[in-house]
């Protein structure tokens, strides 16, 4: 069982634990019950793997996931089911699968890869993914080859940075759809860690953006679950 330390304070991010008649009693195989329960004063609570915060009005806001599952249209995808097959491909060095925000499915899987063979193309990797990843829903929507993988101080892949890059790309995509080229170039977006929301997309826009286009942009971005703010 996971160790319970204390309840999170107002707007403090913590792990979401669930208890009630709708929660199952556990898996039939004992090994699958490891680390899914939190003992709170002698009562077992299900560790959802989600991170969230409770505001002063008792509304619950989800801010991310402790577990790194990718949820595509309600379908849970383990990143390892993508990373392990691709890591076996000759010429591939490091692989990281994350969820890219999608207005319809919630998330779609995308992959970041570093190579030790620069002759390998994105299409070759995609063909390999289609042939070797068992779950059809887990086949990545996009593959990004990068020179260097972001890592933590201890050398672990820092997946939040990859997720922030994806949010930036999603927003920039709407710049290109809604604005003309000069206006799109005048807009900038930067996603960073946020204490309350997990991350925040800060969008800088020039005053020359027409109000109608700004409204279209806001409507488009509102279709995603990430938090953002627009600055002049």
C-alpha positions in Angstrom: 0.0 0.0 0.0 1.2 3.6 -0.7 2.0 5.6 2.4 -0.5 8.3 3.4 1.2 11.5 4.6 -1.6 14.1 4.9 -4.5 15.6 3.1 -3.5 18.3 0.5 -4.4 21.9 1.4 -6.6 24.2 -0.7 -5.2 24.4 -4.3 -2.3 22.1 -3.3 -1.7 19.4 -5.9 -1.9 15.9 -4.6 -2.8 12.3 -5.7 -6.5 11.7 -6.1 -7.8 8.9 -4.0 -11.3 7.4 -4.4 -13.5 5.4 -2.1 -17.2 4.4 -2.4 -19.7 1.7 -3.6 -18.6 2.4 -7.2 -15.0 1.3 -6.5 -14.1 -2.3 -7.1 -12.4 -4.6 -4.4 -9.3 -5.2 -6.4 -7.9 -7.5 -9.1 -8.1 -11.3 -8.9 -4.3 -11.6 -9.2 -2.6 -10.2 -6.2 0.4 -8.8 -8.2 -2.0 -6.4 -9.9 -3.1 -4.9 -6.6 0.4 -3.6 -5.8 0.5 0.1 -5.1 -3.1 0.7 -6.1 -4.4 1.2 -2.5 -3.7 3.9 0.0 -4.4 3.2 3.7 -6.0 6.2 5.3 -6.8 5.7 9.0 -7.4 2.0 8.4 -9.6 2.4 5.3 -8.4 1.6 1.8 -8.7 4.2 -0.9 -8.0 3.6 -4.6 -5.0 5.4 -5.9 -6.4 6.8 -9.2 -3.0 7.8 -10.4 -4.4 11.2 -11.2 -3.1 14.4 -9.8 -5.5 17.1 -8.8 -6.3 20.0 -6.5 -9.4 21.1 -4.5 -10.3 24.8 -4.7 -11.9 26.8 -1.9 -15.4 26.0 -3.2 -14.6 22.2 -3.0 -14.5 21.8 -6.8 -12.0 19.2 -7.9 -9.6 20.1 -10.8 -7.4 17.5 -12.5 -3.9 18.7 -13.2 -2.1 15.7 -14.5 -1.3 12.1 -13.8 1.1 10.4 -11.5 1.0 7.5 -13.8 1.9 8.2 -17.4 -1.1 6.5 -19.0 -2.2 8.0 -22.3 -6.0 8.2 -22.4 -7.3 8.2 -26.0 -11.0 8.5 -26.2 -11.4 6.6 -22.9 -8.9 3.9 -24.0 -6.0 3.6 -21.6 -2.6 3.2 -23.3 0.5 2.3 -21.4 3.5 4.3 -22.9 5.6 1.2 -22.5 3.5 -0.6 -25.1 4.8 2.0 -27.5 8.3 2.6 -26.2 9.5 -1.0 -25.8 8.8 -2.1 -29.4 10.3 1.1 -30.9 13.4 0.8 -28.6 14.1 -2.5 -30.2 14.4 -0.9 -33.7 17.9 -0.9 -35.0 19.3 2.7 -34.9 17.0 4.0 -32.2 18.6 5.3 -29.1 15.9 6.7 -26.7 12.1 6.6 -27.0 9.5 8.5 -25.0 5.8 8.2 -25.7 3.4 10.9 -24.3 -0.2 12.1 -24.9 -0.7 15.0 -27.2 -3.9 17.1 -26.4 -6.7 16.4 -28.9 -10.0 18.2 -28.9 -11.9 15.0 -29.9 -10.1 12.1 -28.3 -8.7 13.9 -25.3 -5.2 12.7 -26.1 -3.5 10.9 -28.9 -0.1 9.1 -28.5 3.0 10.8 -30.0 6.6 9.7 -29.7 9.9 11.6 -29.3 13.0 9.7 -30.4 16.8 10.1 -30.5 18.8 8.1 -33.0 22.3 6.7 -33.3 21.7 6.3 -37.0 20.9 9.6 -38.7 19.8 7.8 -41.9 16.6 6.6 -40.4 13.5 8.5 -41.5 10.3 9.3 -39.7 8.4 7.2 -42.2 10.6 4.2 -41.5 10.0 4.5 -37.8 6.2 4.9 -38.4 6.2 1.8 -40.6 8.0 -0.1 -37.9 5.5 1.1 -35.3 2.5 0.0 -37.3 4.1 -3.5 -37.8 5.3 -4.0 -34.2 2.9 -2.2 -31.8 0.1 -4.6 -30.9 -2.6 -2.1 -30.0 -3.9 -0.2 -32.9 -4.9 2.7 -30.7 -1.3 2.8 -29.4 0.2 3.5 -32.8 1.6 7.0 -32.5 -0.1 9.8 -34.3 3.2 11.5 -34.9 6.9 10.8 -34.5 9.4 13.5 -33.6 13.1 12.9 -34.0 15.1 15.2 -31.8 18.9 15.6 -31.2 18.7 15.4 -27.4 16.1 14.1 -25.0 15.3 16.3 -22.0 16.3 14.6 -18.8 16.2 15.2 -15.1 19.2 15.7 -12.8 19.4 12.0 -12.3 19.2 11.2 -16.0 15.6 10.2 -16.3 13.6 11.4 -19.3 11.7 14.5 -18.3 8.4 13.8 -20.0 6.6 17.0 -18.8 8.9 19.0 -21.1 7.8 16.8 -24.0 4.1 17.4 -23.1 4.7 21.1 -22.9 6.2 21.1 -26.4 3.1 19.3 -27.7 0.8 21.9 -26.1 2.8 24.6 -27.8 2.6 22.9 -31.2 -1.2 22.5 -30.8 -1.7 26.2 -30.0 0.7 27.2 -32.9 -1.3 25.1 -35.2 -4.4 27.1 -34.4 -2.4 30.3 -35.1 -1.7 29.0 -38.6 -5.3 28.0 -39.1 -7.0 31.3 -38.0 -4.4 34.0 -38.5 -2.6 35.2 -41.6 1.2 34.6 -41.7 2.3 38.0 -40.4 -0.1 37.7 -37.5 0.8 34.2 -36.7 4.5 35.2 -36.6 3.6 37.9 -34.1 2.1 35.5 -31.7 4.2 33.4 -29.3 3.4 30.6 -26.8 5.4 29.3 -23.9 4.3 26.4 -21.6 5.9 26.0 -18.2 5.2 24.3 -14.9 2.4 25.9 -12.8 2.0 25.4 -9.1 -1.8 25.0 -9.2 -2.6 23.6 -12.7 0.5 21.5 -13.4 1.4 23.6 -16.4 0.3 26.9 -18.0 0.4 28.0 -21.6 1.1 31.7 -21.8 0.1 33.1 -25.2 1.6 36.5 -26.2 -0.4 38.3 -29.0 0.2 41.5 -30.8 -2.6 44.1 -30.5 -3.1 43.9 -34.3 -5.0 40.7 -34.0 -8.6 41.3 -34.9 -11.2 40.7 -32.2 -13.1 38.2 -34.4 -9.9 36.2 -34.9 -9.1 36.4 -31.2 -12.5 35.0 -30.4 -12.0 32.1 -32.9 -8.7 31.3 -31.3 -10.1 31.3 -27.8 -12.9 29.0 -28.9 -10.4 26.6 -30.5 -8.1 26.5 -27.5 -11.0 26.1 -25.0 -11.6 22.7 -26.6 -8.6 21.3 -24.7 -8.0 20.4 -21.1 -4.8 22.4 -20.5 -4.8 25.8 -18.9 -3.8 29.0 -20.7 -3.7 32.7 -20.4 -3.5 35.3 -23.1 -1.2 38.3 -22.7 -0.9 41.4 -24.9 
